[in-house]
Amino acid sequence: MSGLRPVWLALALWGAVHPMYWFVTYLAQNDWSFGALIDAWYVNASTTGLTWDLTIAAVTLTVWIVAEVAVRRNWIALLAIPATFCIGVSCGLPLYLWFRSRPV
């Protein structure tokens, strides 16, 4: 499994940088208004569905992380939770897999 570690880390970095580029671009165009960003998440049925899809995936990932950390005692893996909610599942999931695949 150690051969996948660089892949997980690369995907976590990509999942952090790529979405943040679009978030920062949007915020810069809208006077750094987080309210406008949140309003844009609910502008139509398509974006609302995507917002809920990602929210459910983030909650599911969080439950999985907490359950596995409780068993494996890999406390550093808890860092994937704030990465998930502050950046997105595209960063949090591969970051957790990177933490999880480290040699024991």
C-alpha positions in Angstrom: 0.0 0.0 0.0 3.0 2.3 0.5 3.2 2.8 -3.3 0.0 4.7 -3.2 1.1 7.2 -0.6 2.5 9.7 -3.1 -0.7 9.4 -5.2 -2.8 10.2 -2.1 -0.7 13.1 -1.2 -0.7 14.5 -4.8 -4.5 14.1 -4.9 -4.8 15.9 -1.6 -2.7 18.8 -2.8 -4.6 19.0 -6.1 -7.9 18.8 -4.1 -6.7 21.7 -2.0 -5.2 24.0 -4.7 -7.7 23.6 -7.5 -10.9 24.3 -5.6 -9.3 27.1 -3.6 -8.3 28.8 -6.8 -12.0 29.0 -7.9 -13.1 30.0 -4.4 -10.6 32.8 -4.2 -11.4 33.9 -7.7 -15.1 34.1 -6.9 -14.5 35.9 -3.6 -12.1 38.4 -5.3 -14.8 39.2 -7.9 -17.5 39.7 -5.2 -15.7 41.9 -2.6 -14.6 38.9 -0.5 -18.2 38.3 0.6 -18.6 34.9 2.1 -22.4 35.5 2.1 -22.4 35.8 -1.6 -20.4 32.6 -1.9 -22.9 30.7 0.2 -25.8 32.3 -1.7 -24.3 31.0 -4.9 -24.3 27.5 -3.5 -28.2 27.6 -3.5 -28.7 29.7 -6.7 -30.6 26.8 -8.5 -31.6 23.2 -8.0 -28.4 21.9 -9.6 -26.0 23.8 -7.3 -28.2 23.0 -4.3 -28.1 19.3 -5.1 -24.3 19.4 -5.5 -24.0 21.3 -2.2 -26.0 18.7 -0.3 -24.2 15.9 -2.1 -20.8 17.2 -0.9 -22.2 18.0 2.6 -23.4 14.4 3.0 -20.1 13.1 1.7 -18.2 15.3 4.1 -20.3 14.1 7.1 -19.9 10.5 6.0 -16.1 10.9 5.7 -16.0 12.5 9.1 -17.9 9.6 10.7 -15.5 7.2 9.0 -12.4 9.1 10.2 -13.6 9.3 13.8 -14.6 5.6 13.8 -11.2 4.5 12.4 -9.2 6.8 14.6 -10.9 5.4 17.7 -9.7 1.9 16.7 -6.3 2.6 15.1 -5.3 5.5 17.4 -3.9 7.4 14.5 -4.6 10.8 16.0 -2.9 12.8 13.3 -5.5 11.6 10.8 -8.0 13.8 12.5 -6.4 16.7 10.6 -8.4 15.4 7.6 -11.6 16.6 9.2 -10.9 20.4 9.2 -9.3 19.9 5.7 -12.7 18.4 4.6 -14.8 21.2 5.9 -12.5 24.1 5.2 -11.4 23.1 1.8 -13.5 20.2 0.6 -13.9 16.4 0.3 -11.5 16.6 -2.7 -8.7 17.4 -0.2 -10.0 15.7 3.0 -10.5 12.2 1.5 -7.1 11.7 -0.2 -5.4 13.4 2.8 -7.1 10.9 5.2 -6.0 8.0 2.9 -2.5 9.3 3.0 -2.5 9.4 6.8 -4.2 5.9 6.9 -1.7 4.3 4.5 1.4 5.2 6.5 3.5 2.3 7.8 2.6 1.2 11.3 
